[in-house]
Amino acid sequence: MNDNHFITRKEKESLEKELQNLKEVERVKVIEQLRIARAYGDLSENSEYENARKQQAALETRISEIESNLKTATVLREDHHVEIVTIGNTVTVDIKGEGKKTFNIGTEGNDIMISPHSPIAEGLLGKKVGDVVVIHLPKGETEMKVLKIKS
């Protein structure tokens, strides 16, 4: 994860809930699996122990990722009444010659997310419903009309 990313309040709460579960529930389970596997004796040929160690490594990696993500993320302010396109908004546009498309500008965890530094996002930021903008893309200029903005 890079140092300049955005998440919504809801995404932050979801990550915090996952982190709490990983630390308080899943970590305890893995430690118990390791304890049981150690009791079987010879660890060099103990597949239960090896599997538990792999689970522990994956668990600790995920915990570290979430902690880092929460530490470096910018939590977006959510306004229900949206007049202009800002980072974190979902924007529906009519692309000349291509039809309607919907983008989420710059929050993690969205399938339709585009970087706030992309040409499309930079062209849409600050625009209102009804505004038409010409976006300069590698394939050439594209005209878009803002149809809908949601937070």
Secondary structure, DSSP 8 states (H G I E B T S, - for coil): --SSEEE-HHHHHHHHHHHHHIIIIIHHHHHHHHHHHHHTS-GGG-HHHHHHHHHHHHHHHHHHHHHHHHHHEEE----SS--B--TT-EEEEEETTTEEEEEEESBTT-TTEE-TTSHHHHHHTT-BTT-EEEEEETTEEEEEEEEEEE-
